[in-house]
């Protein structure tokens, strides 16, 4: 049974039908050339037993390569008149005698392959005008296939980068302290993933890329494994990030199930979509019953946080750094933060401000009622040894903090 064509392949096939009928030849096809092999990707043929999609041949023995190398003309009415052509396998089987081939060139000048038509008999009617038609059809084919080509190239590049990281056990993980603003005492630390600096990509982009090629869950679980190694090395709780989609995977529940979850604050990003809150609750309930705490991360960076908070009843909300940086000098930011603090406290959750970089911002956040802080002002992400000077406080339900209205 013939394989069902994709929409893109069918659009290319329609162009091949036009070529085949206009030139009155036996077959038309588009091939991909990878440097070593010619792949017949889409074929329209009156003799399908001789020309089939998926067939490959050595690129250096193909008529198309000989034409691209300038050894043969693009239009060949009669192969027998060209000794160079008669040396090639296609002159014997399937015994091609007339041929037209033009390159399929992408917008950046890359040659993807060839757009061809062939006959089993010679055809003196073939002329340079037929090449012009084939050039137009090949250009149209290039426009059709280019988005898919670019996407496959993107996926291949991501896979090439990520595979070594996955094979080595996941990204590097560092810790950043989280402190009580009132006392300056550390209550915990967040485990943050780090990828090779030469990538020049933040962790959230790297994880998103991994999910786009189907390895996101694997990468997240490896990062959780790496983060969990700190539980034996530092006191206090450790905040670990996970996407809702990965959290509901059986492997994730198994991993968390064997950890001391009473020392884990599990952070769900505000940006991440939750497809099924009921399923999420089914996964979280036994873990929270054992003492695991739940946080909603990046609150204020988008529009999903209120729904997340209402439907998951988190123990902690973490206000995104975009609302924190410069809060001491911005009345609008202070108003927004105060509203989020009131909302969080009203939901019986503690509030963490992320991205605190100055003592002035830290002081104002304390006045606004923020419970805890995280950022370069308190410590940059680093190894566990950097936390040696902090004595952690227990992570309990929020205790009242006096609020000074500004």
C-alpha positions in Angstrom: 0.0 0.0 0.0 1.4 3.4 -1.0 2.4 5.7 1.8 0.0 8.6 2.2 1.7 11.8 1.1 2.0 14.9 3.4 0.4 18.1 2.2 3.8 19.4 1.2 4.7 16.3 -0.8 1.3 16.4 -2.5 1.9 20.1 -3.5 5.3 19.1 -5.0 3.6 16.1 -6.7 1.2 18.5 -8.4 4.1 20.5 -9.8 5.7 17.2 -11.0 2.5 16.3 -12.8 2.6 19.6 -14.6 6.2 18.9 -15.7 5.5 15.4 -16.7 2.4 16.3 -18.8 4.0 19.5 -20.3 7.1 17.6 -21.4 5.2 14.5 -22.3 7.8 12.3 -20.5 7.4 9.0 -18.5 8.4 10.3 -15.1 9.0 13.4 -13.1 10.6 13.5 -9.7 12.2 15.7 -7.1 15.3 14.4 -5.4 17.3 15.4 -2.3 21.1 15.4 -2.6 23.0 15.0 0.7 26.5 15.1 -0.7 26.8 11.3 -1.0 23.4 10.0 -1.9 20.5 11.0 -4.2 17.1 10.4 -2.6 14.0 10.3 -4.8 11.6 12.0 -2.4 8.5 12.7 -4.6 7.8 10.8 -7.8 5.1 11.0 -10.5 5.6 8.1 -12.9 3.8 6.2 -15.7 6.0 3.2 -14.9 6.0 3.2 -11.0 7.8 -0.2 -10.9 10.9 1.5 -12.4 10.7 4.8 -10.5 9.6 4.7 -6.8 9.7 7.2 -4.0 12.3 6.4 -1.4 14.8 4.9 -3.9 18.4 6.1 -3.5 21.5 5.9 -5.5 25.1 7.1 -5.2 25.1 10.8 -6.0 28.3 10.7 -7.9 26.8 8.1 -10.3 23.6 10.1 -11.1 22.7 12.0 -14.2 21.8 15.0 -11.9 25.3 15.2 -10.5 26.8 15.0 -13.9 24.6 17.9 -15.0 25.4 20.0 -11.9 29.1 19.4 -12.5 28.7 20.7 -16.1 29.6 17.4 -17.7 26.2 17.1 -19.3 23.7 19.7 -20.4 20.5 20.3 -18.4 18.3 19.2 -21.4 19.3 15.9 -23.0 16.9 14.8 -25.9 18.9 11.7 -26.6 21.3 10.2 -24.0 23.0 8.0 -26.6 24.6 11.1 -28.1 26.5 11.7 -24.9 29.2 9.0 -24.0 29.5 10.5 -20.5 25.8 9.9 -19.9 25.9 6.3 -21.3 28.5 5.4 -18.7 26.1 6.0 -15.8 23.8 3.3 -14.3 20.6 5.1 -15.2 21.4 4.7 -18.9 21.2 0.9 -18.4 18.5 0.6 -15.7 15.9 1.9 -16.0 17.4 2.7 -19.4 16.7 6.5 -19.5 17.0 8.0 -23.0 15.8 11.6 -22.5 16.3 13.8 -19.5 15.8 17.3 -18.1 17.2 18.3 -14.7 17.4 21.6 -12.9 18.5 22.4 -9.3 16.1 23.1 -6.4 17.7 26.1 -4.7 16.6 27.5 -1.4 16.4 31.2 -0.5 19.9 31.2 1.0 21.4 29.8 -2.1 21.7 26.2 -0.8 21.0 23.5 -3.4 18.5 21.1 -1.8 18.4 18.7 -4.7 17.0 18.5 -8.3 13.7 18.7 -10.1 13.8 16.3 -13.0 11.8 14.7 -15.8 12.9 11.6 -17.8 11.7 9.4 -20.7 12.5 5.9 -21.7 12.8 7.0 -25.4 14.7 9.8 -26.9 12.7 13.0 -27.5 14.0 15.6 -30.0 11.2 18.0 -29.0 13.0 18.8 -25.7 14.6 22.3 -25.9 15.9 25.1 -23.7 12.3 26.3 -23.4 11.6 23.1 -21.4 14.4 23.9 -19.1 12.8 27.4 -18.4 9.6 25.7 -17.4 11.4 23.3 -15.2 13.3 26.2 -13.5 9.9 27.9 -12.7 8.5 24.6 -11.3 11.7 23.9 -9.3 11.5 27.4 -7.8 7.9 26.8 -6.8 8.9 23.5 -5.2 11.7 25.2 -3.3 9.2 27.7 -1.8 6.9 24.8 -0.8 9.6 22.7 0.9 11.8 25.4 2.5 9.8 25.8 5.8 10.0 22.0 6.4 13.7 22.0 5.5 14.5 24.8 7.9 12.5 23.1 10.7 14.3 19.8 10.2 17.6 21.7 10.2 16.7 23.5 13.4 15.7 20.2 15.1 18.9 18.5 14.0 21.0 21.4 15.3 19.2 21.2 18.7 19.6 17.4 18.9 23.3 17.7 18.1 23.8 20.2 21.0 21.5 18.5 23.5 22.5 14.9 23.0 25.9 15.2 24.7 24.3 17.0 27.7 21.7 14.2 28.0 24.4 11.5 27.7 26.4 13.2 30.4 23.5 13.1 32.9 21.8 16.4 32.3 22.7 20.1 32.7 25.0 21.4 35.4 23.0 22.6 38.5 23.9 25.5 40.8 22.2 26.9 43.9 21.0 30.4 44.7 20.0 31.3 48.2 16.5 32.3 49.2 16.4 34.4 52.4 13.9 35.8 54.8 13.8 39.6 54.1 13.2 40.5 57.8 16.1 38.6 59.2 18.3 37.9 56.2 18.4 34.3 57.2 18.4 31.7 54.5 15.4 29.5 54.3 16.4 27.5 51.2 18.0 27.6 47.8 16.8 27.3 44.2 18.5 24.7 42.0 19.1 26.4 38.6 20.2 24.5 35.5 23.1 25.8 33.5 24.0 24.9 29.9 27.3 25.4 28.0 28.1 29.2 27.9 29.0 29.1 24.2 25.3 28.4 23.4 24.4 31.8 24.7 20.9 30.6 25.5 19.1 30.9 28.9 17.9 27.7 30.5 14.2 28.3 29.7 15.1 28.5 26.0 17.2 25.3 26.2 14.3 23.4 27.9 11.8 24.7 25.3 14.1 23.6 22.5 14.3 20.2 24.1 10.5 19.9 24.3 10.2 21.0 20.6 12.2 17.9 19.6 10.6 15.5 22.0 13.4 15.2 24.6 12.1 17.9 27.1 10.8 15.4 29.7 14.1 13.5 29.7 16.1 16.7 30.1 13.9 18.0 32.9 14.1 14.7 34.8 17.8 14.7 34.5 17.9 18.2 35.9 15.7 17.1 38.8 18.0 14.2 39.5 21.0 16.6 39.6 19.1 19.0 41.9 18.2 16.2 44.2 21.9 15.4 44.8 22.1 18.6 46.8 19.6 17.4 49.4 22.4 15.4 51.1 24.8 18.3 50.9 23.0 21.5 52.1 20.4 22.0 54.9 17.1 23.7 54.3 14.7 23.2 51.4 15.7 23.1 47.7 13.4 24.6 45.1 13.3 22.6 41.9 11.7 23.6 38.6 9.5 21.3 36.6 6.9 21.9 33.8 3.3 20.7 34.4 3.6 18.3 31.4 6.7 16.7 32.8 5.3 16.6 36.3 2.4 14.3 35.2 4.8 11.9 33.5 5.0 8.6 35.5 8.8 8.8 35.6 8.6 12.1 37.4 6.2 10.8 40.1 8.5 7.9 40.6 11.6 10.1 41.0 9.9 12.5 43.4 8.4 9.5 45.3 11.8 8.3 46.3 13.1 11.7 47.5 12.6 13.4 50.9 9.9 15.6 49.4 9.4 17.5 52.8 12.6 19.3 51.8 11.5 20.1 48.3 9.7 23.2 47.0 8.4 22.3 43.5 8.1 25.3 41.2 5.7 25.4 38.3 6.2 28.2 35.9 3.5 30.7 35.4 4.2 30.6 31.7 3.5 26.9 31.4 0.1 25.7 30.2 -1.8 23.3 32.4 -3.9 21.0 30.2 -5.6 19.1 33.0 -5.7 20.5 36.5 -7.5 17.4 37.8 -4.6 15.2 36.7 -2.1 17.7 38.1 -3.9 17.5 41.5 -3.9 13.7 41.4 -0.1 13.7 41.0 0.5 16.4 43.5 -1.8 15.3 46.3 0.2 12.4 47.7 3.4 14.4 47.4 2.0 17.3 49.3 0.5 15.0 51.8 4.1 13.9 52.6 5.2 17.5 53.1 6.2 18.7 49.7 5.6 22.4 49.1 4.3 23.9 45.8 5.3 27.2 44.3 4.0 29.1 41.3 7.0 30.7 39.6 7.2 33.9 37.4 4.0 35.4 38.8 3.2 38.6 37.1 5.1 37.8 33.9 2.0 36.7 32.0 -1.7 36.0 32.4 -1.9 32.5 33.8 -0.8 33.0 37.4 -4.1 33.9 39.0 -5.7 30.8 37.5 -2.7 28.6 38.5 -2.9 30.0 42.1 -6.6 29.6 42.5 -6.6 26.0 41.1 -3.5 24.7 42.8 -3.5 26.6 46.1 0.3 26.9 46.2 2.3 27.3 49.4 4.5 30.0 47.7 4.2 32.5 44.9 7.3 33.9 43.3 7.0 37.4 41.8 8.8 37.7 38.5 12.0 39.7 38.4 10.5 42.1 35.8 8.3 43.5 38.6 11.1 43.6 41.1 14.1 45.2 39.5 13.9 49.0 40.3 10.8 48.7 42.5 12.3 51.2 45.0 12.1 54.0 42.4 8.9 53.1 40.6 5.5 53.7 42.1 3.7 51.6 39.5 5.8 48.6 40.3 5.3 49.1 44.0 1.5 49.2 43.5 1.7 46.0 41.4 3.9 44.2 43.9 1.7 45.2 46.8 -1.4 43.9 45.0 0.3 40.6 44.4 1.5 40.4 48.0 -2.1 41.0 49.2 -3.4 38.4 46.8 -0.8 35.9 47.9 -1.3 36.4 51.6 -5.0 36.3 51.1 -4.5 32.8 49.6 -2.4 31.9 52.6 0.8 31.7 50.5 4.2 33.1 51.2 5.6 35.5 48.7 9.1 35.4 47.3 10.5 38.3 45.2 13.0 37.2 42.5 15.8 39.2 41.0 16.6 41.5 43.9 19.8 43.2 43.1 20.0 46.3 45.4 19.5 46.9 49.1 17.1 49.7 48.3 14.8 47.3 46.4 15.1 44.8 49.3 14.1 47.4 51.9 11.0 48.5 49.9 10.0 44.9 49.3 10.1 44.2 53.0 7.9 47.3 53.6 5.5 46.0 51.0 5.1 42.7 52.9 7.2 40.4 50.8 8.3 37.5 52.9 11.4 36.2 51.2 13.9 37.4 48.6 16.2 35.9 46.0 18.7 37.6 43.7 22.3 38.8 43.3 21.9 41.1 46.4 21.8 37.9 48.5 24.0 35.7 46.4 24.7 34.6 42.9 24.0 31.1 41.7 26.9 28.9 42.6 28.2 25.7 44.2 26.8 24.3 47.5 29.9 25.6 49.3 28.8 29.2 48.7 25.8 28.5 51.1 28.1 27.6 54.0 27.5 31.0 55.7 23.7 30.6 55.8 21.8 28.9 58.6 18.4 27.9 57.1 15.1 28.5 58.8 12.3 25.9 58.4 9.9 26.4 55.6 6.6 26.7 57.4 3.3 28.4 56.6 3.5 32.2 56.4 3.7 34.1 59.6 2.4 37.7 59.7 4.7 40.4 58.5 4.0 44.0 59.3 3.2 46.0 56.2 4.0 49.7 55.8 1.9 51.3 53.1 3.9 53.6 50.8 
